[in-house]
Amino acid sequence: MRPHGSSLIGGSGSPFSFPSAGQGSGSGNGQGSGSGGGQGSGSGGGQGSASRTGTRGPCRRRRQETRANNVVPVAVDPPLSFGGGFCVDMHSSFFNTRDEPASDSALPQGYHGDGYNPNFENADEYPPSQTPVQANPRKTIDLNDLANKRTRKFYTTEEKRQIYQWIQQRNGTSRKMKRGVTAEVAMLAKCPRRVVTRIWRQGINGGGINSVKCGKIGKVGRKKNILDIEAMEAIPTTERTTIRQLAEAMNMPKSTVFQRLKEKEIRRVTSDVKPMLGEENKKQRLVYALHQVEPSTLFDDEPTMKGGFNVAHFDEKWFYRIRRNENVYLSKREEAPKRATKNKNYIEKIMFVSVIARPRYDAEGNCTFDGKIGVWAYVEWVQSQKRSANRKRGDWELKPCTEVDKAKSREYLVKFILPAIKAKWPASDRHKPIYIQQDNARTHIQPDDPIFVSEAARGGWDIRMVYQPPNSPDCNILDLGWFASIQSMFQKKMPKTLAEIVQKVNQSLAEYPHQKLNRIFLSHQACMREIIKKKGSIHYDVPHLKKQALERQGKLPIRLKIEKQLIEDALAWLHAN
């Protein structure tokens, strides 16, 4: 662009010029003269003169003299003359090629000239003022929001009839809409005017307000993809372990399969590998479950399970220092925790032996016996054979027992478990038989072990050792729920050393609530009821009794009931096999 009122050749502010009428030019050391009326100018050592008469007044001459007096004399090069009166001013801004910092508002296209206003594009008036004008920022348009935005509103029959009544109140009985009624009703109903017009026409053409109604009938939209249950059940279970795999087998989108999962038409289950049972094993499990029924209620209409207050469950459990995989919830600025061990396949661990009994409560609901007999670690103190950064040679350090056999099991029973039972057992059951139930591991002692029998009878106690059915972890309180619960509490404490493992396990035992332990015993009774129902099978779902809700309501039972028909069917199955 060029400045207003200028031209590239021969205009005001242009570096190029031609002699016009009344102008003359001279160069060199001679004289120059111009033709016509006007003024002349000379350069170099000579003088130039011109004369003009008539058209220019004295005011013009005074202004020129004033400008000439205000100019500071500067030594400049004369303009280049190419002959014929054509001159080029080399000091014009057109030829200014010096490196100057470019303005932020300078535009790359074209020549703007001197005095160009960079705010011209953002100015509201013409000619644009020199005051900077800030352009309004452009609004960011999200195409996804526009595509997903619901632009139309669907009105119900009641809403449409209300709009029609407002029109009748303002328009009367006339079949022609009066001026201003459409805009007034649209503002009142907060809807577009075309909606008001359409409702008015619907009522006029239909014959009254009863014809104004919503056109939607029942369910609208896309039809629901019906899940073919029979086709799904025909697919092998090994080919529907994930949503993607099931969707490919059913030839359905993954989103549809996931939606049916949320609607509970499909359910996700975890299939656990359980011990393989033979017929003899099932009989032993069934006999054990029938022994958990109170004998005095066998012939009642609703037999009752035993309370299990005279049984202490005994078992071992490994506790590891860290878990191989751990889920942690972090903020977007946090880094994932850095956990490390020398060998992931050989993480530090200690075996513990636990003995748990059922808690006792008085008539007011106060706990008189929490049932936590204790946990003991299979560890030993040994002297270090080598010097390290943590200890000197010969210092005592804690090490897991290298071997746990019958001798070690007998030692812990006699040294720790029996004294703890005698010290913590309620005094009201002091002279009643107490059963220590253990599994069939080879490291466990026989029920008639002479050392155990003599120590158990010491002090007049009647403590006996019994076996649970083989391959039956659901018959032991510890394997049924207590080990998983105590391990969850233990892992939250994150031990660093072997000594801390022992400390954290005992701390978790002290913090374990007795109410939860009591609920595990009720789950044990529910499992015995399922074993009777399934004729000794281990493939059943652990029943959910809503024990916490019943406990809050004060309706938590001590013993569960069982149907008499289930017991009769189980006894008949035993006699038949």
N, C-alpha and C positions, 0 to 999 in steps of 0.2 A: 504493500500500500504506500501511498505518498501523502504528504500533508495536504490539507484542504487548500485549494487555490494555487497549487504548484503543479508544474509539469516537469518531466524529465529533461526536456530540451527547451531552453528559452524562457522558462517561467521564473517566478520569484523564488529565490532559494536554490536555483539550479546552477551547477558548475559550468554549464554551457551557455553561451550568449552570442547573439548576432547584432550587428548595428541596425537600429531602427531609424525611422524618419526623425530627423532632428538630432541625431547623435553622431559623434565623430570620435575617432581614436587615432592616437599617434604612437609611434614606437621609435626607439633608437635615440639619437642625439639631435634629430631634426625636428621639424614642426609637423604637426598634424592638424588637419582642418576637417570639419564636418560639413556636410551639405544640408540645406534646409534650415529652418528656424529652430533654434534650441541651444544646447550647451555642448561644449567639447571638453575632453580631458586629455592630458598628456602624461607619458611615463618616461622614465630615463632622465636625460639631461635637457630635454627640450620642453616645450610648452605646447599646449593645445588650446584652441579657442573656438568658440562657436557663437552664433548670435541667433536670437529668436525674437520674434515680435508677436504680440497679440494675445496668445492663449494662456500663458502662465502668469499668475498675479504675484504680487509682492509677498503674500502669505506663504506661498510655496517656497519662495527663495529664503524667507526667514527660517522656516523649518529645516531646510537643508543646511543653512549656516549653523543652526543650533546643533544639529547632529554632527556636523563636521568638527565643531568646537569641542564636543564631548568625547570624541574618539581619541584614545591614547595612541600616539604614533608607535608602531611596531615595525621592525625591519622584517619584511616579508619578501618572498620571491614574487616577481611579476607574473601575471597569468601567461600561459603559453599561447602564442599566436600562430595560427596555421594558415594565415593568408586569407584574403577576402573578408577580413573583419571577424573571423571565427576564433573565439578565445575559450580556453579551459582553465578554470580556477582549481589548482591542485590542493588548495587548503580547504576545500569544501569537505563537509562531513561525509560526503559520498565516497571520498577516497581515504577516509580515516581507517587504516588497517592496524592501528596499534592494539595490542592485547589489553583489553579492559574487561573487568569482571562483568559478566552478563547478569542482567536483572532477572529475578525469579519470575517476574511477570512477562518477560520477553517471549514472544511467540516465534517459532522457527520459520513460519511461512511468510515470505514477502518482505518488502521494505516498508517500515511504518513511518519513517521520517522524523524530523525534529518535532518535539512537542506532542508526540503521540500519547494518548492516555491509555495505559495498560488496563484500566477498568472499563474500557468501552463496551466489552461484551456483557458486563454485569451492571451497566448503568441503566437507570430507568428514564433519564431525560436526554435530550439532544440539544446542543452539544453536551457531551458528558463532562461532569465536573471533575476537578482534580482530587476530590475527597475519595479515598479508597472505599470501594464497595465490596462487601463480602458476599459471594454467591451462596445461595441456599444449598445445603448438602443434599445430594440425591438420596432418595429413600432406597434402601436395599430391599429388593423383591425376592422372596423365597418362592420359587416355583412349586416346591413340594407343598408349602402351606396353601398356595392357591389351588393346587390340584385336589388337596384333601379337604378343603374348606367347604362346608355345606352352605351353598348360596341360597337355596330355596327353603322356605318354611312351609310345612304342611299343617293346615288348620283343621281342627276337629269340627264335628257337626255343631257342637255348642258354640264354638268361637265364631263360626260362619253365621249362625242364626243371630248371635248378638250383634254382629256388624250389620246384618240386614235390618234389625230392629232400629238401630241408630239411624240408618238411612231413611226408614219410614217416618221416624219422628221428625226429621228435618225436611223431607221431601213431600210428605203427605201422601195423597192418593194418586198423584200425577204419575203417568207412565214415562215422563221425561224427567231426567235428572236436572234439578235446578243448579244454577251457577253457584259454585263454592261448596256444595255439599260433599263432593268427592274428596276434596282436599281436607275439609274439616273432619270427616269420618276417618280418613287415612291417618291424620295426626292423632285422633283420639284412640284408634286401634293400634297405632304404631306399626302400620303395614303399608306397602306400596299402594298407590292409587289404582293400579291395574287390578289388584286384588279386590278392592271395593267395587270397581266397575264389573268385574266378572261375577261377584256375588249378587250384585243388583240385577244383572241380566239373567242369572240363573233363577232368581226368584220371580222376575217378571215373566219369563218364558215358561216357567214351570207352573205358575198359578198360585204362588204364595210362599209363605215361610216354610211349609212342609217339604217343598221341593229343594230347599237349600240344605245340603248335607255333604258330608265328605265322601269322595268317590272311592276311598279305600275300603275294601271289604275283607275282613279276616287278616291273615298274614300276607305280607307283600315282600317283595325282594327276591333274591336268588333262592332257588329251592335247595333244601338241605340234602347233602350227600348222605344217603342211607348206608350205614355200615352193615355189610353182609356178615352176620355172626357165623353162619354155617361155613362160609368160605374161609373166614379167618380161622375157625377151629380145624379146618382141613389142612392148614399149613403146619408142617412139623414145628415143634417148639424150638428146635435148634435154629430155625430160619426166621425167628421173630424175637431176637434178643435185644434189638434196638428199634427206635422209632423209624429210622431210615430203612432198616431191613424190612420191617413190617409194611411200610408204605410201598416199597418196591414190589413186595409179594402181593399186595392187595391192589396194585396199580392205582394208588391214590396219592394225593399230595401229602407231604409231611405235616403241613399245617392242619389238614383235616384230621389226620390221625392224632395229632396232639390235642386238637379240640375235643375229639371223642374221649381222650384220656381225661381231660378236665371235666367233661360231663359224666365221667365214671361209667361210660359204656365199655371202656377198656381199663384194666387195672394192671399196675406194675407190681410184681412180686419178686422177692429174692429167694432163690432156690438154694437152700443149704444142703451140703453133703452130710448125710447122717449115717451112723453105723449100720452095717448090714446085719439083720437079725434072722436067726433060724427059728424053727418052730419051737424048739426047747427054750430058746432065749425069750420068745414071746410069752411062753407059759410062765417063766420065772417073773417076768415083768407084771403079768396079770395077777399072779399070786401076791406079789409085793403090794400092788395097788389095792387088792381086796383086803390085805392086812391093815391098810390105812383107814378102813371103815370101822367105826365104833361098833364092837360086837353086840352091844346091848340094843342097837337100833337096826340090826339087819332085817328083822321081821316087821319093822314099822312101815308105814306107808311112804315115808321119806327118810331113808337112812341118812346118817350124818357122818362126816369124816372126822377122824381124830384130830385133836388140837396140836399134837406133836410137841408138847411142852417138855417131854422127858427124853428128847433126842438131841444130841450134839453132833453136828455134821463136821467131818474131818476130811481135808484134802490139801493138795499142794498146788502152787501157782508160781510161774516165772514172772518176775518184774524186771523190765528192761530200763536202762538209763534214759534212752530216747527212743522215739518212734521213727521208723524209716520215712514215713510220710505224715505230714501234719498240715492241717488247714488253718490259715491265719487270715483275718480280715484287716486290711490296711487302708489308709487314705491314699489318695492319688499322688501325694508327695513323698510317701514313705517307701523305703526300699525293703525288699524281702529279707527276712532274717537269714543270717549265714550260719548254718549248722554244719558241723564236720565231725567225722570220726575216722579212726585209722582204717577200719575195715567195716563195711556195712553188713557183712555177713556174720561178724563176730562182735556185736555190740555188748557192752558190759551188762551183765544180768545177775540176779540173785534169786534163788528159789526160796519161797516162804511156805510155811505150813500154817493153816488157819483152822480154827475151831469156832463154830458159831452155833448158838441155840436161839430159841424163840423168846422174844421179850415178854415180860409179865407186867400187868397193870392191876391196880387196885380198883375198888368200886367207883372211885371218883375219876378214874382215868389217868392217874399218876403212874409213871413208870417206876416199878420197884426193882426190875432187873432188865438191863438193856440187851442181854443175850450175847454181847461181844466178849467171848472168853479170851481171845487174843490171837496175835500172829507172831511167828518166830522165824527168823531168817537162818538158813543153813549156811552159816559163815564160821570162820575160825581166825584166830589171831596167830600170825606166823612172823618169823624174823626175816627181814629182807636179806637176800643172798648177795646182792650187788648194790653199789652206791649209785644214786641217781640225783637228778636236780631237786627232787622232792623230799628225799630222805637219805640218811646215811646207812652204811652197811651195818646190819645187826639191829636196826630199829624195827619195832613191832608195827605191822600193818594188817588191815582187814582184807581177807581173801575169801571168795566163795568156796564152799566145800567141794573138793574135787570129785567126791563120790558120795552118793546118797543111797544107802542100801538098807536092809532090814535092821542091821545093828544101829545105824544112825536114826532110823525111824523109831526104834525101841527106846533109844537114848532120849529123844525129844519127848516121847510120850511119858516116860517115867520122870524125867527131869523137869519138864516145863508144863505139859498139858494137864496131867493128872493133878498136880498141885494147884493149877489155876482153876480147874473145875471145882475142886473142893473148897477153894477160897471164895469163889464168886457165886456158886450155886445157891438159890434161895433156900433158906432154912426150913421152909414149910415142906419141901420135897427132899429133905435130908436123908430120910430112910426109905425112899422109893427107888426103884431101879432106874438107872441112867444108862442110856445106850449111846455109844460112840459109833456113828455110821461112817464107814469108809468104802472106797471102791475096791476093785479087784486087782490093783497094781501089784507087781511082783515085789516091790520094795516094802509093802505093808506086811505087818506081822499077822500071824494067825490069831483068831479069837481066843484060842486056848493057850496062848503063849504063857509059860509059867511065871516069867519075871513080871509081865504085865498083870497077870491075874493076882499075884501076891501084892503088888503095889496098889492095885485098884481096890483091893479089899482092906487095905490098911486104914485103920480108924473107923471100921464098921461101915464103910461105904459099899454100895452095890453098883459098881460100874462095869458094864459089859461092852465087848466089842462085837459089832455085827457088820455083815456085808450088805451092800446094795446090789441089785441085779447087774449082771455084766452088760456092757455097752449101753448104759443107761445114765447119761449125764443129767437128764431131766429129773432124775430121782434124788438129786443132791442139791441142797439149797445153794451151795457155793457155785457150782457150775450153772445152775439155773439162772442166777441173776446177780449174786453178790460179788463175784469176781469181776464181772464187767463193770459194775457200778463203782467198786473201790478202785479199779484201775483207771477209770475216767477221772476220778478225783486226784489220784496219784500223778497222772501225766500233766495235770495243770500246774503242779508245783515245780516241774522241770529240775530234777536233781542233776548235779554235776559229777559227783563221785560215788563210789560204792557206799561209803558211810552215809552219804545223804540219801541214798536209796532206802536204807534201813530206817533212817529218821523220817523220811517223807511217808513211808508206808504206815508206820505207827501213828504219825500225825493224821493221816487220812482215816485210820481206824477210829481214832478218838473223835474226829469230826463227823463221822458217819451217823446219820439220824436213825434212831431206833424205830421210828414210824415206817421208814422205807423197808427196814429189815422185817418188820411184822407183815408188810404187804407181800414180800417175797414168799413168806410161808403160806399165805393164802393162794398165791400163784401155784405153789407146790401142790396144794390140795386140788386146784382146778386141773392140773396136769394128771393127777391120779384119776380124776374122774374121766378125762379123755382116754387114758390108757384102758380103763375098764370098758369104755364105749367102743374103742377100736380093737378090742381083743388082744391087747399087748403090743400093738403096732406103735412105731415111733414116728410115723408120718401123720402128724396132725398139727394144727395151728394152736399156739398157746392162747387160751381164751383171754379176752379183755373184759375185766369185771368192773371197770370204772371205780377202782378202789379209792382213789383220791377224792372223787366226788362223794362217795358214800362216807368217807372219813370226815369230810367237812360237814356233812349233814348229821353226823353222829350215828350212822346206820351201818358201819362197817362190821360185818359178822366175824365171829371167832372161828366158827366151823362152817363149811359149806355143806349143802345138802345134795343128795344124788338120787336119781329116780330108781325106784325099786326094780323096775323092769330091766334096767341096764345090768343090775347085779344078777338077776335071775338068768339073763342071757349069757353073761360071762361064766357063771357056774355051769350052765348047760354046755357051753363050748369046751370048758375044761374037762368035763366028764366024757364028752364025745371024742376028745383027742387024747 
